Amino acid sequence: MDVYLSEEASLLLKALSLASSRPRADGFLIGHKRGQRFFVEKIFSSERGFFPSLENFRGLDQLFDGKIIGFFSFKADKKKIKKILAAFAYGKLFLDVHLNKRHKMAIRSYVVDFRNTFYLSPVIFRLCKSNITKKG
């Protein structure tokens, strides 16, 4: 399984990282999955913790025609990650975004998986811009 991040999505993540000296943004990954590859076409920034309720998440997914394929977070903490380790997010992508001192992004990519409990399983991340690096 792997992830391709479009130039538009990459640009929007970079913009979020520059909009604040300490980015803490969370949000949704909009795109599609073909075979074993996730194609992230766009991102949509949300409130901290992704969404206030499962009902609101379902409403957003419906608004985006079912194209929410996952979540992203700058400096994700255990509380945020725990929120998406659930049945509704099974098979969805999660990007954990970090910045270095030069505001270059490093992204760890995972898919929500299940084996007796929900967990994050690493997947390969494909770079599309030079300002992003693999982490891990």
C-alpha positions as CSV (number, residue, x, y, z in Angstrom):
1,M,0.0,0.0,0.0
2,D,1.2,3.5,-0.8
3,V,0.2,7.2,-0.8
4,Y,0.6,9.8,-3.5
5,L,0.2,13.4,-2.4
6,S,-0.8,15.8,-5.2
7,E,1.0,19.1,-5.7
8,E,-2.1,21.0,-4.6
9,A,-2.4,19.0,-1.4
10,S,1.3,19.4,-0.8
11,L,1.0,23.2,-1.3
12,L,-1.9,23.5,1.1
13,L,-0.1,21.6,3.8
14,K,3.0,23.8,3.3
15,A,0.7,26.9,3.5
16,L,-0.8,25.6,6.8
17,S,2.7,25.1,8.1
18,L,3.7,28.7,7.3
19,A,0.5,30.3,8.6
20,S,1.6,29.7,12.2
21,S,4.9,29.6,14.0
22,R,3.6,26.5,15.7
23,P,1.2,24.7,13.4
24,R,-1.3,22.4,15.2
25,A,-3.7,22.0,12.3
26,D,-5.8,18.9,11.8
27,G,-7.9,18.0,8.9
28,F,-9.2,15.7,6.2
29,L,-7.6,14.1,3.2
30,I,-9.8,14.3,0.1
31,G,-9.2,12.0,-2.8
32,H,-9.6,8.4,-3.9
33,K,-8.1,5.0,-3.6
34,R,-7.2,2.9,-6.6
35,G,-6.1,-0.7,-5.9
36,Q,-3.5,-0.4,-3.1
37,R,-2.7,3.3,-3.7
38,F,-4.3,6.3,-2.0
39,F,-4.4,9.5,-4.1
40,V,-4.6,12.6,-1.9
41,E,-6.0,15.3,-4.2
42,K,-6.8,18.0,-1.6
43,I,-6.8,18.7,2.1
44,F,-9.5,20.4,4.2
45,S,-8.4,21.9,7.5
46,S,-10.7,21.3,10.5
47,E,-10.9,22.1,14.1
48,R,-8.4,20.4,16.5
49,G,-9.2,16.8,16.9
50,F,-10.7,16.5,13.4
51,F,-14.4,16.8,14.1
52,P,-16.7,17.3,17.1
53,S,-18.9,14.3,16.5
54,L,-19.2,11.2,14.3
55,E,-22.4,12.7,12.9
56,N,-20.5,15.8,11.8
57,F,-17.8,13.6,10.2
58,R,-20.4,11.7,8.2
59,G,-22.0,15.0,7.1
60,L,-18.6,16.3,5.9
61,D,-18.0,13.0,4.1
62,Q,-21.3,13.3,2.4
63,L,-20.6,16.9,1.5
64,F,-17.4,15.7,-0.2
65,D,-19.3,13.0,-2.0
66,G,-17.7,10.2,0.1
67,K,-14.2,11.3,-0.9
68,I,-12.7,11.7,2.6
69,I,-10.0,9.0,2.5
70,G,-8.3,10.0,5.7
71,F,-7.0,12.5,8.1
72,F,-3.8,14.6,8.7
73,S,-2.4,16.2,11.8
74,F,0.6,18.4,12.6
75,K,2.2,16.9,15.7
76,A,-0.5,14.4,16.4
77,D,-0.9,13.4,20.1
78,K,-2.3,10.1,21.5
79,K,-5.8,11.7,22.1
80,K,-6.2,12.7,18.5
81,I,-5.0,9.4,17.2
82,K,-7.3,7.5,19.6
83,K,-10.3,9.4,18.1
84,I,-9.6,7.8,14.6
85,L,-8.8,4.3,15.9
86,A,-12.4,3.2,15.4
87,A,-14.6,1.2,13.0
88,F,-15.7,4.3,11.0
89,A,-12.0,5.0,10.1
90,Y,-11.0,1.4,9.2
91,G,-9.0,1.4,6.0
92,K,-8.6,5.2,6.0
93,L,-5.3,7.0,5.7
94,F,-3.6,9.1,8.4
95,L,-0.7,11.5,7.7
96,D,1.4,12.6,10.7
97,V,3.1,15.9,9.6
98,H,6.2,17.3,11.3
99,L,8.3,20.4,10.5
100,N,12.0,20.8,10.9
101,K,13.6,24.2,11.8
102,R,13.6,25.2,8.1
103,H,9.9,24.5,7.8
104,K,10.5,21.4,5.6
105,M,7.8,18.9,6.2
106,A,8.4,15.3,7.1
107,I,5.4,13.0,6.8
108,R,4.7,9.6,8.3
109,S,1.8,7.8,6.6
110,Y,-0.4,5.1,8.1
111,V,-3.6,3.3,7.5
112,V,-6.1,2.5,10.2
113,D,-6.1,-1.3,10.5
114,F,-7.6,-3.9,12.8
115,R,-6.3,-7.0,14.5
116,N,-8.1,-7.6,17.8
117,T,-7.8,-3.8,18.2
118,F,-7.5,-0.8,15.9
119,Y,-4.0,0.4,15.3
120,L,-2.0,2.5,12.7
121,S,-0.1,0.4,10.2
122,P,2.7,2.2,8.3
123,V,2.4,2.6,4.5
124,I,4.8,4.0,1.9
125,F,4.6,7.7,1.2
126,R,5.5,9.0,-2.3
127,L,7.1,12.4,-2.5
128,C,5.9,14.9,-5.1
129,K,7.7,18.1,-4.0
130,S,11.2,18.7,-2.7
131,N,10.0,20.5,0.5
132,I,8.7,17.2,1.9
133,T,10.8,14.4,3.3
134,K,10.0,10.9,4.5
135,K,10.3,10.4,8.2
136,G,10.9,7.3,10.1
